[in-house]
Amino acid sequence: MGIQLYLRIIALLALECCEQISFANSARTQYLWAWRGAGIGFHLTGAFFWYWLISVVPLGIAVPLHAGSYMLVAIAARLVWAERLSVNKIAGIGAIIAGLILMCRDLSWV
Amino acid sequence: MGIRGRFPWLPVFILVSTEVADWIFDKVAILHSNGVGIEFYISLVAKPWIWFGLLTAPLQLWLWTRILRKTDLSTAYPATTLSYPLTMLSAVFLFGEHLSPLVWIGALLVMAGVAAIGIREPEATFNAGRERSVNVRV
C-alpha cells in the first residue's frame, strides 16, 4: 500500500494545483470557459482521489496533507507565469515540505 | 499587517466553520458508504452528507469576498488556516482518531507554510525622479 498511497496523494495534490492554475488562467486568457471547464474537470477528478484518501487515511492527517497543494500552486505560478517567489513564499514552501515529511514519517496511519 | 477596519471575526468564523463541517461531513459520508471501486463511489454519491460541500461553496465564496473587503489578504489568509487544526481536533473527538505528536508538529508547519505563502509583499511605490520607497501597511 505504501508506494501506491504516496502516488495517489501526489496525484491529488497535482490535480488540485492544476485546478487552481486552470481557474487562474481563465481570468488571464480569452479562453474563459475552456479553462473553467478544465478546472472543473480537474476538481471532479481530484474529488475521486480525495474521497479515496479519507477512506484510508485519518481525516486529521488527510486535511493537512491536502494543504500541500498550496506549495505546488506557488511553484506552478512561478513556472507558468514567471511570478516572483518572494522570501515569504520560499520559506512557506520549505515549511510545508518539512511538515509533509514529518507527517509521512509517522507511518502508523498507513 | 494592514487592517482596513475592524477584523471581520464573524465572517471568518463562519467561513472556517463551514470548511471544517464540509470535511467532517465528507468523512461521515465515507464511514456510511460501502463497496469497492465504482460501487464505493456510487454509494458515496447517494449520501446526502456529500452534498453539503456543494451547497456551502457559494456561501464560502461570498464570505471570502466579504472578508477581503474588510481586511487585507495578508491578514485574512492566515486566519483561514485555523480550519486545519480545528478539523484535526474534530477528527480526534468525533471519530476517535489518534494523531501522534509528529503529525501535530507537521500539521503546524504546514499551516505556517500556507500562511507564509499567502502573506503579501510590502507595496513598493515610486517617487518620480527620486529613490524608490517602500510602504509597509501597519
gemmi code that builds the backbone of each chain (N, CA, C; Angstrom):
import gemmi

chains = {
    "A": [
        ("MET", (0.838, -1.220, 0.000), (0.000, 0.000, 0.000), (0.861, 1.252, 0.000)),
        ("GLY", (2.060, 1.192, 0.601), (2.867, 2.383, 0.829), (3.067, 3.249, -0.390)),
        ("ILE", (3.723, 2.702, -1.424), (4.039, 3.494, -2.618), (2.764, 3.948, -3.314)),
        ("GLN", (1.790, 3.058, -3.387), (0.531, 3.393, -4.055), (-0.151, 4.558, -3.348)),
        ("LEU", (-0.076, 4.553, -2.009), (-0.688, 5.625, -1.225), (-0.024, 6.959, -1.532)),
        ("TYR", (1.310, 6.958, -1.514), (2.025, 8.209, -1.764), (1.781, 8.713, -3.181)),
        ("LEU", (1.732, 7.797, -4.143), (1.474, 8.213, -5.526), (0.101, 8.848, -5.650)),
        ("ARG", (-0.883, 8.303, -4.949), (-2.237, 8.862, -5.025), (-2.306, 10.215, -4.330)),
        ("ILE", (-1.548, 10.360, -3.260), (-1.507, 11.665, -2.587), (-0.888, 12.703, -3.513)),
        ("ILE", (0.203, 12.321, -4.163), (0.853, 13.239, -5.110), (-0.104, 13.584, -6.249)),
        ("ALA", (-0.845, 12.577, -6.725), (-1.811, 12.821, -7.796), (-2.885, 13.805, -7.335)),
        ("LEU", (-3.369, 13.642, -6.102), (-4.394, 14.543, -5.566), (-3.874, 15.977, -5.513)),
        ("LEU", (-2.661, 16.140, -4.989), (-2.092, 17.482, -4.879), (-1.870, 18.097, -6.261)),
        ("ALA", (-1.404, 17.272, -7.211), (-1.161, 17.773, -8.561), (-2.471, 18.194, -9.226)),
        ("LEU", (-3.519, 17.417, -9.031), (-4.823, 17.759, -9.606), (-5.358, 19.045, -8.998)),
        ("GLU", (-5.194, 19.210, -7.700), (-5.629, 20.442, -7.036), (-4.873, 21.634, -7.604)),
        ("CYS", (-3.572, 21.441, -7.818), (-2.746, 22.509, -8.385), (-3.214, 22.848, -9.803)),
        ("CYS", (-3.460, 21.834, -10.608), (-3.934, 22.059, -11.980), (-5.277, 22.781, -11.975)),
        ("GLU", (-6.124, 22.449, -11.018), (-7.423, 23.115, -10.907), (-7.243, 24.603, -10.660)),
        ("GLN", (-6.367, 24.940, -9.722), (-6.151, 26.350, -9.384), (-5.533, 27.098, -10.554)),
        ("ILE", (-4.563, 26.469, -11.220), (-3.921, 27.107, -12.365), (-4.932, 27.325, -13.488)),
        ("SER", (-5.795, 26.354, -13.702), (-6.806, 26.473, -14.768), (-7.743, 27.641, -14.500)),
        ("PHE", (-8.235, 27.737, -13.278), (-9.154, 28.836, -12.955), (-8.436, 30.179, -13.047)),
        ("ALA", (-7.185, 30.213, -12.611), (-6.432, 31.465, -12.708), (-6.203, 31.824, -14.176)),
        ("ASN", (-5.930, 30.816, -14.987), (-5.710, 31.056, -16.417), (-6.964, 31.552, -17.109)),
        ("SER", (-8.118, 31.136, -16.590), (-9.375, 31.552, -17.217), (-9.549, 33.056, -17.119)),
        ("ALA", (-8.921, 33.650, -16.110), (-9.016, 35.100, -15.940), (-7.947, 35.832, -16.736)),
        ("ARG", (-6.979, 35.089, -17.262), (-5.851, 35.741, -17.924), (-5.866, 35.575, -19.435)),
        ("THR", (-6.686, 34.646, -19.939), (-6.704, 34.412, -21.388), (-8.106, 34.636, -21.929)),
        ("GLN", (-8.232, 34.527, -23.249), (-9.536, 34.723, -23.865), (-10.368, 33.447, -23.822)),
        ("TYR", (-9.756, 32.327, -23.495), (-10.487, 31.055, -23.496), (-11.075, 30.792, -22.110)),
        ("LEU", (-11.978, 31.712, -21.725), (-12.515, 31.709, -20.368), (-13.141, 30.394, -20.007)),
        ("TRP", (-14.124, 29.941, -20.809), (-14.902, 28.757, -20.463), (-14.114, 27.481, -20.670)),
        ("ALA", (-13.166, 27.475, -21.589), (-12.333, 26.289, -21.774), (-11.504, 26.026, -20.517)),
        ("TRP", (-10.901, 27.085, -19.998), (-10.088, 26.920, -18.792), (-10.968, 26.623, -17.571)),
        ("ARG", (-12.137, 27.225, -17.511), (-13.041, 26.922, -16.395), (-13.490, 25.473, -16.464)),
        ("GLY", (-13.776, 25.012, -17.685), (-14.146, 23.607, -17.838), (-13.019, 22.682, -17.415)),
        ("ALA", (-11.803, 23.059, -17.785), (-10.647, 22.254, -17.368), (-10.529, 22.242, -15.850)),
        ("GLY", (-10.731, 23.411, -15.241), (-10.659, 23.491, -13.781), (-11.698, 22.612, -13.106)),
        ("ILE", (-12.900, 22.630, -13.632), (-13.955, 21.785, -13.066), (-13.607, 20.314, -13.259)),
        ("GLY", (-13.060, 19.990, -14.427), (-12.642, 18.612, -14.682), (-11.586, 18.152, -13.699)),
        ("PHE", (-10.584, 19.006, -13.479), (-9.539, 18.657, -12.506), (-10.138, 18.507, -11.116)),
        ("HIS", (-11.096, 19.377, -10.761), (-11.707, 19.328, -9.436), (-12.465, 18.012, -9.235)),
        ("LEU", (-13.242, 17.632, -10.248), (-14.024, 16.397, -10.122), (-13.118, 15.173, -10.069)),
        ("THR", (-12.049, 15.182, -10.873), (-11.107, 14.063, -10.834), (-10.412, 14.012, -9.483)),
        ("GLY", (-10.026, 15.190, -8.979), (-9.385, 15.249, -7.671), (-10.307, 14.767, -6.567)),
        ("ALA", (-11.621, 14.989, -6.745), (-12.583, 14.557, -5.732), (-12.546, 13.038, -5.553)),
        ("PHE", (-12.365, 12.314, -6.674), (-12.251, 10.862, -6.572), (-11.092, 10.477, -5.677)),
        ("PHE", (-9.933, 11.129, -5.874), (-8.752, 10.834, -5.066), (-8.966, 11.280, -3.621)),
        ("TRP", (-9.639, 12.404, -3.422), (-9.859, 12.909, -2.075), (-10.705, 11.938, -1.260)),
        ("TYR", (-11.813, 11.497, -1.832), (-12.680, 10.591, -1.085), (-12.007, 9.246, -0.844)),
        ("TRP", (-11.192, 8.804, -1.805), (-10.429, 7.578, -1.561), (-9.444, 7.803, -0.421)),
        ("LEU", (-8.778, 8.975, -0.420), (-7.769, 9.266, 0.598), (-8.365, 9.245, 1.995)),
        ("ILE", (-9.508, 9.918, 2.183), (-10.063, 9.968, 3.538), (-10.742, 8.651, 3.931)),
        ("SER", (-10.851, 7.724, 2.998), (-11.355, 6.403, 3.357), (-10.242, 5.508, 3.882)),
        ("VAL", (-8.988, 5.846, 3.588), (-7.875, 5.003, 4.040), (-6.967, 5.719, 5.043)),
        ("VAL", (-7.049, 7.028, 5.097), (-6.187, 7.820, 5.973), (-7.071, 8.596, 6.949)),
        ("PRO", (-6.652, 8.719, 8.213), (-7.443, 9.531, 9.150), (-7.665, 10.944, 8.632)),
        ("LEU", (-8.845, 11.495, 8.889), (-9.185, 12.834, 8.406), (-8.209, 13.866, 8.954)),
        ("GLY", (-7.789, 13.674, 10.211), (-6.875, 14.616, 10.844), (-5.518, 14.680, 10.165)),
        ("ILE", (-5.200, 13.681, 9.368), (-3.947, 13.687, 8.609), (-4.203, 14.100, 7.169)),
        ("ALA", (-5.321, 13.667, 6.613), (-5.624, 13.952, 5.207), (-5.761, 15.449, 4.944)),
        ("VAL", (-6.382, 16.166, 5.870), (-6.622, 17.598, 5.642), (-5.316, 18.389, 5.573)),
        ("PRO", (-4.402, 18.262, 6.542), (-3.140, 18.991, 6.375), (-2.305, 18.489, 5.202)),
        ("LEU", (-2.426, 17.195, 4.874), (-1.728, 16.702, 3.686), (-2.226, 17.428, 2.442)),
        ("HIS", (-3.524, 17.610, 2.392), (-4.168, 18.248, 1.253), (-3.681, 19.683, 1.070)),
        ("ALA", (-3.298, 20.299, 2.186), (-2.826, 21.689, 2.112), (-1.493, 21.799, 1.387)),
        ("GLY", (-0.855, 20.661, 1.155), (0.392, 20.676, 0.400), (0.211, 21.221, -1.012)),
        ("SER", (-1.028, 21.269, -1.483), (-1.255, 21.784, -2.831), (-0.919, 23.270, -2.927)),
        ("TYR", (-0.996, 24.000, -1.809), (-0.646, 25.423, -1.840), (0.803, 25.606, -2.292)),
        ("MET", (1.651, 24.683, -1.855), (3.063, 24.746, -2.229), (3.216, 24.552, -3.737)),
        ("LEU", (2.498, 23.565, -4.269), (2.590, 23.287, -5.703), (2.044, 24.454, -6.521)),
        ("VAL", (1.006, 25.105, -6.037), (0.432, 26.243, -6.757), (1.444, 27.378, -6.829)),
        ("ALA", (2.145, 27.626, -5.722), (3.151, 28.698, -5.716), (4.270, 28.398, -6.714)),
        ("ILE", (4.686, 27.134, -6.748), (5.755, 26.744, -7.675), (5.252, 26.804, -9.118)),
        ("ALA", (4.026, 26.330, -9.343), (3.455, 26.337, -10.689), (3.282, 27.762, -11.205)),
        ("ALA", (2.884, 28.669, -10.311), (2.725, 30.069, -10.719), (4.066, 30.639, -11.180)),
        ("ARG", (5.124, 30.214, -10.529), (6.469, 30.652, -10.934), (6.801, 30.109, -12.322)),
        ("LEU", (6.458, 28.833, -12.559), (6.819, 28.200, -13.829), (5.935, 28.684, -14.979)),
        ("VAL", (4.640, 28.851, -14.708), (3.691, 29.166, -15.776), (3.696, 30.661, -16.109)),
        ("TRP", (3.667, 31.519, -15.088), (3.566, 32.957, -15.313), (4.795, 33.743, -14.869)),
        ("ALA", (5.854, 33.017, -14.517), (7.082, 33.669, -14.049), (6.808, 34.601, -12.873)),
        ("GLU", (5.827, 34.246, -12.037), (5.571, 35.045, -10.831), (6.757, 34.919, -9.892)),
        ("ARG", (7.057, 36.030, -9.244), (8.215, 36.058, -8.372), (7.938, 35.244, -7.112)),
        ("LEU", (8.936, 34.443, -6.748), (8.839, 33.706, -5.484), (9.511, 34.555, -4.411)),
        ("SER", (8.710, 35.185, -3.596), (9.258, 36.044, -2.549), (9.889, 35.184, -1.450)),
        ("VAL", (10.574, 35.863, -0.538), (11.195, 35.160, 0.590), (10.124, 34.447, 1.400)),
        ("ASN", (8.980, 35.144, 1.583), (7.861, 34.526, 2.315), (7.430, 33.224, 1.672)),
        ("LYS", (7.282, 33.269, 0.350), (6.786, 32.093, -0.355), (7.801, 30.946, -0.269)),
        ("ILE", (9.083, 31.269, -0.431), (10.102, 30.220, -0.359), (10.130, 29.613, 1.036)),
        ("ALA", (10.047, 30.464, 2.049), (10.007, 29.958, 3.425), (8.757, 29.108, 3.647)),
        ("GLY", (7.641, 29.549, 3.091), (6.400, 28.798, 3.211), (6.492, 27.431, 2.550)),
        ("ILE", (7.087, 27.402, 1.365), (7.253, 26.122, 0.657), (8.130, 25.188, 1.484)),
        ("GLY", (9.197, 25.733, 2.036), (10.084, 24.921, 2.872), (9.360, 24.370, 4.092)),
        ("ALA", (8.552, 25.209, 4.724), (7.816, 24.764, 5.912), (6.813, 23.666, 5.560)),
        ("ILE", (6.144, 23.827, 4.416), (5.169, 22.806, 4.003), (5.862, 21.484, 3.722)),
        ("ILE", (7.001, 21.538, 3.023), (7.745, 20.299, 2.735), (8.159, 19.616, 4.030)),
        ("ALA", (8.681, 20.412, 4.955), (9.104, 19.845, 6.244), (7.912, 19.227, 6.974)),
        ("GLY", (6.801, 19.917, 6.961), (5.602, 19.409, 7.622), (5.097, 18.122, 6.999)),
        ("LEU", (5.106, 18.048, 5.667), (4.647, 16.838, 4.989), (5.576, 15.665, 5.281)),
        ("ILE", (6.865, 15.926, 5.307), (7.821, 14.850, 5.605), (7.586, 14.329, 7.018)),
        ("LEU", (7.395, 15.254, 7.962), (7.150, 14.834, 9.347), (5.888, 13.987, 9.449)),
        ("MET", (4.832, 14.414, 8.774), (3.575, 13.661, 8.855), (3.726, 12.300, 8.203)),
        ("CYS", (4.480, 12.212, 7.121), (4.623, 10.935, 6.423), (5.595, 9.999, 7.146)),
        ("ARG", (6.457, 10.568, 7.999), (7.387, 9.719, 8.744), (6.648, 8.845, 9.735)),
        ("ASP", (5.515, 9.360, 10.229), (4.723, 8.579, 11.165), (3.823, 7.671, 10.348)),
        ("LEU", (4.283, 6.474, 10.072), (3.558, 5.592, 9.175), (2.511, 4.759, 9.892)),
        ("SER", (2.187, 5.111, 11.141), (1.229, 4.295, 11.868), (-0.160, 4.367, 11.253)),
        ("TRP", (-0.394, 5.419, 10.405), (-1.696, 5.562, 9.816), (-1.812, 4.871, 8.460)),
        ("VAL", (-0.728, 4.287, 7.961), (-0.766, 3.612, 6.658), (-1.469, 2.252, 6.795)),
    ],
    "B": [
        ("MET", (0.954, 44.300, 9.422), (-0.183, 43.812, 8.633), (-1.189, 44.919, 8.498)),
        ("GLY", (-1.843, 44.961, 7.350), (-2.823, 46.024, 7.159), (-4.214, 45.569, 7.512)),
        ("ILE", (-4.914, 46.394, 8.214), (-6.316, 46.105, 8.524), (-7.089, 47.352, 8.152)),
        ("ARG", (-8.030, 47.214, 7.216), (-8.761, 48.384, 6.765), (-9.730, 48.861, 7.819)),
        ("GLY", (-10.270, 47.980, 8.554), (-11.219, 48.352, 9.597), (-11.143, 47.300, 10.674)),
        ("ARG", (-12.275, 47.080, 11.355), (-12.274, 46.017, 12.351), (-12.161, 44.676, 11.653)),
        ("PHE", (-11.446, 43.757, 12.290), (-11.280, 42.429, 11.710), (-12.644, 41.743, 11.685)),
        ("PRO", (-13.011, 41.197, 10.534), (-14.344, 40.579, 10.402), (-14.394, 39.203, 11.042)),
        ("TRP", (-14.404, 39.177, 12.367), (-14.360, 37.906, 13.095), (-15.497, 36.972, 12.705)),
        ("LEU", (-16.706, 37.518, 12.634), (-17.861, 36.650, 12.387), (-17.803, 35.983, 11.022)),
        ("PRO", (-17.562, 36.728, 9.929), (-17.438, 36.046, 8.631), (-16.306, 35.029, 8.602)),
        ("VAL", (-15.179, 35.352, 9.240), (-14.062, 34.399, 9.270), (-14.465, 33.152, 10.049)),
        ("PHE", (-15.146, 33.367, 11.171), (-15.598, 32.229, 11.989), (-16.555, 31.341, 11.204)),
        ("ILE", (-17.490, 31.962, 10.479), (-18.459, 31.181, 9.700), (-17.750, 30.449, 8.568)),
        ("LEU", (-16.818, 31.137, 7.907), (-16.084, 30.513, 6.801), (-15.297, 29.299, 7.286)),
        ("VAL", (-14.551, 29.477, 8.360), (-13.754, 28.374, 8.910), (-14.671, 27.232, 9.355)),
        ("SER", (-15.787, 27.584, 9.986), (-16.729, 26.560, 10.462), (-17.297, 25.744, 9.315)),
        ("THR", (-17.663, 26.405, 8.222), (-18.227, 25.663, 7.096), (-17.169, 24.774, 6.447)),
        ("GLU", (-15.933, 25.232, 6.409), (-14.866, 24.385, 5.854), (-14.677, 23.138, 6.705)),
        ("VAL", (-14.627, 23.332, 8.010), (-14.464, 22.202, 8.928), (-15.644, 21.246, 8.796)),
        ("ALA", (-16.850, 21.818, 8.782), (-18.056, 20.985, 8.663), (-18.040, 20.203, 7.348)),
        ("ASP", (-17.610, 20.844, 6.282), (-17.544, 20.192, 4.978), (-16.678, 18.939, 5.055)),
        ("TRP", (-15.496, 19.075, 5.642), (-14.592, 17.927, 5.760), (-15.157, 16.844, 6.673)),
        ("ILE", (-15.777, 17.260, 7.760), (-16.368, 16.282, 8.674), (-17.490, 15.510, 7.983)),
        ("PHE", (-18.325, 16.216, 7.248), (-19.423, 15.546, 6.538), (-18.892, 14.600, 5.470)),
        ("ASP", (-17.780, 14.975, 4.827), (-17.149, 14.064, 3.864), (-16.777, 12.764, 4.566)),
        ("LYS", (-16.180, 12.889, 5.741), (-15.758, 11.695, 6.476), (-16.964, 10.868, 6.921)),
        ("VAL", (-18.007, 11.534, 7.376), (-19.219, 10.819, 7.785), (-19.794, 10.047, 6.600)),
        ("ALA", (-19.813, 10.675, 5.433), (-20.323, 10.004, 4.236), (-19.477, 8.780, 3.908)),
        ("ILE", (-18.159, 8.911, 4.059), (-17.252, 7.792, 3.800), (-17.557, 6.644, 4.749)),
        ("LEU", (-17.753, 6.972, 6.030), (-17.992, 5.938, 7.032), (-19.300, 5.199, 6.785)),
        ("HIS", (-20.262, 5.859, 6.139), (-21.550, 5.228, 5.863), (-21.627, 4.624, 4.472)),
        ("SER", (-20.526, 4.673, 3.752), (-20.515, 4.098, 2.411), (-19.908, 2.709, 2.447)),
        ("ASN", (-20.206, 1.922, 1.460), (-19.627, 0.582, 1.387), (-19.329, 0.246, -0.067)),
        ("GLY", (-18.757, -0.927, -0.250), (-18.387, -1.349, -1.596), (-16.947, -0.997, -1.906)),
        ("VAL", (-16.527, -1.441, -3.067), (-15.157, -1.209, -3.516), (-15.222, -0.635, -4.925)),
        ("GLY", (-14.294, 0.228, -5.237), (-14.204, 0.767, -6.593), (-15.416, 1.608, -6.953)),
        ("ILE", (-16.022, 1.308, -8.093), (-17.158, 2.099, -8.584), (-18.334, 2.019, -7.614)),
        ("GLU", (-18.542, 0.840, -7.050), (-19.647, 0.676, -6.081), (-19.488, 1.631, -4.913)),
        ("PHE", (-18.252, 1.812, -4.482), (-17.967, 2.718, -3.369), (-18.390, 4.146, -3.722)),
        ("TYR", (-18.025, 4.590, -4.925), (-18.341, 5.963, -5.316), (-19.846, 6.150, -5.539)),
        ("ILE", (-20.502, 5.119, -6.082), (-21.958, 5.203, -6.271), (-22.649, 5.296, -4.917)),
        ("SER", (-22.170, 4.479, -3.971), (-22.726, 4.510, -2.621), (-22.488, 5.868, -1.978)),
        ("LEU", (-21.335, 6.442, -2.268), (-20.970, 7.736, -1.688), (-21.874, 8.855, -2.203)),
        ("VAL", (-22.091, 8.874, -3.508), (-22.879, 9.946, -4.119), (-24.302, 9.955, -3.578)),
        ("ALA", (-24.766, 8.777, -3.159), (-26.143, 8.681, -2.652), (-26.280, 9.234, -1.238)),
        ("LYS", (-25.162, 9.538, -0.593), (-25.203, 10.045, 0.783), (-25.419, 11.560, 0.760)),
        ("PRO", (-26.416, 12.040, 1.490), (-26.672, 13.494, 1.476), (-25.540, 14.307, 2.094)),
        ("TRP", (-24.713, 13.694, 2.960), (-23.616, 14.423, 3.592), (-22.664, 15.019, 2.564)),
        ("ILE", (-22.492, 14.293, 1.462), (-21.538, 14.727, 0.437), (-21.952, 16.067, -0.163)),
        ("TRP", (-23.231, 16.301, -0.251), (-23.746, 17.479, -0.961), (-23.682, 18.760, -0.131)),
        ("PHE", (-23.287, 18.616, 1.130), (-23.147, 19.797, 1.974), (-22.114, 20.749, 1.395)),
        ("GLY", (-20.994, 20.166, 0.929), (-19.930, 20.992, 0.360), (-20.398, 21.764, -0.854)),
        ("LEU", (-21.207, 21.105, -1.664), (-21.715, 21.759, -2.865), (-22.618, 22.934, -2.505)),
        ("LEU", (-23.396, 22.735, -1.456), (-24.328, 23.783, -1.049), (-23.615, 24.949, -0.386)),
        ("THR", (-22.565, 24.660, 0.357), (-21.888, 25.734, 1.096), (-20.834, 26.451, 0.262)),
        ("ALA", (-20.471, 25.896, -0.890), (-19.429, 26.543, -1.710), (-19.782, 27.979, -2.090)),
        ("PRO", (-21.002, 28.263, -2.554), (-21.327, 29.678, -2.861), (-21.269, 30.566, -1.614)),
        ("LEU", (-21.700, 30.020, -0.478), (-21.637, 30.790, 0.770), (-20.205, 31.118, 1.123)),
        ("GLN", (-19.332, 30.119, 0.986), (-17.921, 30.321, 1.308), (-17.307, 31.366, 0.381)),
        ("LEU", (-17.656, 31.320, -0.900), (-17.118, 32.296, -1.846), (-17.589, 33.707, -1.474)),
        ("TRP", (-18.886, 33.825, -1.145), (-19.443, 35.125, -0.769), (-18.767, 35.652, 0.501)),
        ("LEU", (-18.601, 34.765, 1.476), (-17.961, 35.165, 2.733), (-16.527, 35.627, 2.497)),
        ("TRP", (-15.814, 34.908, 1.634), (-14.418, 35.237, 1.380), (-14.298, 36.617, 0.725)),
        ("THR", (-15.156, 36.899, -0.247), (-15.109, 38.222, -0.884), (-15.498, 39.310, 0.118)),
        ("ARG", (-16.430, 38.983, 1.002), (-16.837, 39.940, 2.021), (-15.699, 40.208, 3.005)),
        ("ILE", (-14.994, 39.174, 3.389), (-13.855, 39.300, 4.307), (-12.770, 40.149, 3.666)),
        ("LEU", (-12.502, 39.932, 2.383), (-11.427, 40.672, 1.726), (-11.791, 42.136, 1.518)),
        ("ARG", (-13.087, 42.462, 1.611), (-13.469, 43.879, 1.551), (-13.117, 44.586, 2.849)),
        ("LYS", (-13.104, 43.805, 3.940), (-12.907, 44.422, 5.248), (-11.455, 44.377, 5.694)),
        ("THR", (-10.689, 43.440, 5.179), (-9.319, 43.314, 5.642), (-8.424, 42.847, 4.509)),
        ("ASP", (-7.118, 42.945, 4.745), (-6.169, 42.580, 3.718), (-6.010, 41.071, 3.626)),
        ("LEU", (-5.615, 40.634, 2.424), (-5.388, 39.207, 2.198), (-4.325, 38.675, 3.148)),
        ("SER", (-3.296, 39.477, 3.411), (-2.206, 39.009, 4.262), (-2.659, 38.807, 5.703)),
        ("THR", (-3.773, 39.413, 6.075), (-4.330, 39.209, 7.409), (-5.357, 38.092, 7.399)),
        ("ALA", (-6.180, 38.071, 6.361), (-7.270, 37.097, 6.320), (-6.790, 35.690, 6.001)),
        ("TYR", (-5.816, 35.583, 5.096), (-5.383, 34.272, 4.631), (-4.875, 33.383, 5.763)),
        ("PRO", (-3.960, 33.894, 6.614), (-3.511, 33.036, 7.724), (-4.649, 32.633, 8.654)),
        ("ALA", (-5.639, 33.516, 8.801), (-6.748, 33.189, 9.703), (-7.514, 31.968, 9.222)),
        ("THR", (-7.608, 31.808, 7.915), (-8.369, 30.673, 7.394), (-7.669, 29.344, 7.606)),
        ("THR", (-6.372, 29.384, 7.890), (-5.662, 28.117, 8.139), (-6.081, 27.516, 9.486)),
        ("LEU", (-6.861, 28.252, 10.265), (-7.391, 27.687, 11.513), (-8.260, 26.464, 11.257)),
        ("SER", (-8.765, 26.339, 10.044), (-9.622, 25.189, 9.743), (-8.854, 23.875, 9.860)),
        ("TYR", (-7.527, 23.909, 9.656), (-6.773, 22.651, 9.724), (-6.705, 22.091, 11.150)),
        ("PRO", (-6.219, 22.860, 12.137), (-6.189, 22.281, 13.482), (-7.574, 22.008, 14.046)),
        ("LEU", (-8.553, 22.822, 13.662), (-9.921, 22.573, 14.132), (-10.446, 21.260, 13.568)),
        ("THR", (-10.144, 20.987, 12.306), (-10.566, 19.720, 11.710), (-9.851, 18.559, 12.395)),
        ("MET", (-8.575, 18.736, 12.687), (-7.813, 17.680, 13.353), (-8.398, 17.400, 14.737)),
        ("LEU", (-8.714, 18.459, 15.481), (-9.321, 18.269, 16.806), (-10.688, 17.599, 16.689)),
        ("SER", (-11.451, 18.019, 15.698), (-12.772, 17.410, 15.486), (-12.622, 15.923, 15.164)),
        ("ALA", (-11.611, 15.603, 14.355), (-11.394, 14.199, 13.994), (-11.037, 13.375, 15.224)),
        ("VAL", (-10.273, 13.957, 16.123), (-9.887, 13.245, 17.350), (-11.112, 12.986, 18.225)),
        ("PHE", (-11.942, 14.000, 18.405), (-13.074, 13.869, 19.334), (-14.288, 13.184, 18.704)),
        ("LEU", (-14.525, 13.413, 17.419), (-15.722, 12.842, 16.789), (-15.490, 11.421, 16.270)),
        ("PHE", (-14.303, 11.184, 15.716), (-14.060, 9.888, 15.097), (-13.063, 9.035, 15.877)),
        ("GLY", (-12.580, 9.565, 17.004), (-11.659, 8.784, 17.830), (-10.309, 8.548, 17.168)),
        ("GLU", (-9.917, 9.446, 16.270), (-8.630, 9.268, 15.598), (-7.492, 9.600, 16.558)),
        ("HIS", (-6.416, 8.856, 16.410), (-5.243, 9.114, 17.224), (-4.186, 9.772, 16.346)),
        ("LEU", (-3.796, 10.990, 16.721), (-2.788, 11.717, 15.943), (-1.540, 11.886, 16.805)),
        ("SER", (-0.429, 11.381, 16.318), (0.807, 11.423, 17.105), (1.357, 12.849, 17.155)),
        ("PRO", (2.271, 13.114, 18.104), (2.877, 14.454, 18.168), (3.567, 14.850, 16.869)),
        ("LEU", (4.171, 13.868, 16.173), (4.816, 14.176, 14.887), (3.815, 14.745, 13.890)),
        ("VAL", (2.637, 14.157, 13.872), (1.597, 14.626, 12.954), (1.185, 16.054, 13.307)),
        ("TRP", (1.023, 16.323, 14.601), (0.636, 17.679, 15.022), (1.714, 18.708, 14.646)),
        ("ILE", (2.968, 18.344, 14.896), (4.050, 19.274, 14.562), (4.102, 19.487, 13.049)),
        ("GLY", (3.974, 18.387, 12.297), (3.970, 18.506, 10.844), (2.828, 19.376, 10.352)),
        ("ALA", (1.648, 19.183, 10.940), (0.482, 19.974, 10.527), (0.680, 21.457, 10.846)),
        ("LEU", (1.282, 21.746, 11.996), (1.537, 23.149, 12.346), (2.526, 23.778, 11.366)),
        ("LEU", (3.524, 23.002, 10.956), (4.474, 23.507, 9.962), (3.769, 23.786, 8.638)),
        ("VAL", (2.887, 22.879, 8.245), (2.139, 23.070, 7.004), (1.273, 24.332, 7.101)),
        ("MET", (0.626, 24.505, 8.252), (-0.201, 25.710, 8.469), (0.626, 26.970, 8.342)),
        ("ALA", (1.800, 26.944, 8.993), (2.670, 28.119, 8.954), (3.123, 28.384, 7.519)),
        ("GLY", (3.407, 27.302, 6.788), (3.829, 27.451, 5.407), (2.733, 28.033, 4.532)),
        ("VAL", (1.515, 27.549, 4.708), (0.384, 28.073, 3.937), (0.179, 29.551, 4.248)),
        ("ALA", (0.261, 29.895, 5.530), (0.084, 31.294, 5.919), (1.184, 32.164, 5.318)),
        ("ALA", (2.409, 31.664, 5.326), (3.533, 32.437, 4.792), (3.377, 32.658, 3.286)),
        ("ILE", (2.894, 31.640, 2.588), (2.693, 31.774, 1.144), (1.639, 32.823, 0.852)),
        ("GLY", (0.660, 32.947, 1.732), (-0.429, 33.882, 1.482), (-0.115, 35.310, 1.858)),
        ("ILE", (1.003, 35.539, 2.574), (1.324, 36.890, 3.012), (1.818, 37.685, 1.815)),
        ("ARG", (1.246, 38.881, 1.674), (1.602, 39.720, 0.541), (2.861, 40.494, 0.846)),
        ("GLU", (3.665, 40.739, -0.173), (4.871, 41.530, -0.003), (4.506, 42.989, 0.253)),
        ("PRO", (5.378, 43.755, 0.913), (5.135, 45.189, 1.079), (5.025, 45.852, -0.275)),
        ("GLU", (4.145, 46.836, -0.385), (3.992, 47.527, -1.652), (5.159, 48.467, -1.883)),
        ("ALA", (5.595, 48.563, -3.130), (6.672, 49.485, -3.483), (6.077, 50.647, -4.247)),
        ("THR", (6.464, 51.838, -3.892), (5.981, 52.998, -4.621), (7.172, 53.762, -5.164)),
        ("PHE", (6.930, 54.476, -6.244), (7.996, 55.240, -6.858), (7.685, 56.723, -6.758)),
        ("ASN", (8.631, 57.456, -6.269), (8.507, 58.905, -6.328), (9.243, 59.352, -7.574)),
        ("ALA", (8.554, 60.133, -8.436), (9.125, 60.472, -9.724), (10.477, 61.133, -9.538)),
        ("GLY", (11.490, 60.574, -10.205), (12.816, 61.162, -10.175), (13.558, 60.952, -8.877)),
        ("ARG", (12.932, 60.242, -7.947), (13.602, 60.036, -6.660), (13.764, 58.548, -6.406)),
        ("GLU", (14.362, 58.248, -5.292), (14.600, 56.847, -4.992), (13.291, 56.140, -4.675)),
        ("ARG", (13.340, 54.856, -4.867), (12.168, 54.036, -4.608), (11.955, 53.912, -3.107)),
        ("SER", (10.722, 54.019, -2.723), (10.430, 53.855, -1.306), (9.446, 52.709, -1.137)),
        ("VAL", (9.445, 52.167, 0.029), (8.581, 51.030, 0.313), (7.594, 51.409, 1.390)),
        ("ASN", (6.320, 51.226, 1.098), (5.299, 51.462, 2.105), (4.892, 50.132, 2.706)),
        ("VAL", (4.982, 50.054, 3.987), (4.538, 48.846, 4.658), (3.275, 49.178, 5.416)),
        ("ARG", (2.211, 48.465, 5.129), (0.952, 48.727, 5.810), (1.064, 48.270, 7.252)),
        ("VAL", (0.606, 49.118, 8.144), (0.584, 48.705, 9.552), (-0.845, 48.713, 10.062)),
    ],
}
model = gemmi.Model(1)
for chain_id, residues in chains.items():
    chain = gemmi.Chain(chain_id)
    for i, (resn, *xyz) in enumerate(residues, 1):
        res = gemmi.Residue()
        res.name, res.seqid = resn, gemmi.SeqId(i, " ")
        for name, pos in zip(("N", "CA", "C"), xyz):
            atom = gemmi.Atom()
            atom.name, atom.element = name, gemmi.Element(name[0])
            atom.pos, atom.b_iso = gemmi.Position(*pos), 0.0
            res.add_atom(atom)
        chain.add_residue(res)
    model.add_chain(chain)
structure = gemmi.Structure()
structure.add_model(model)
structure.setup_entities()
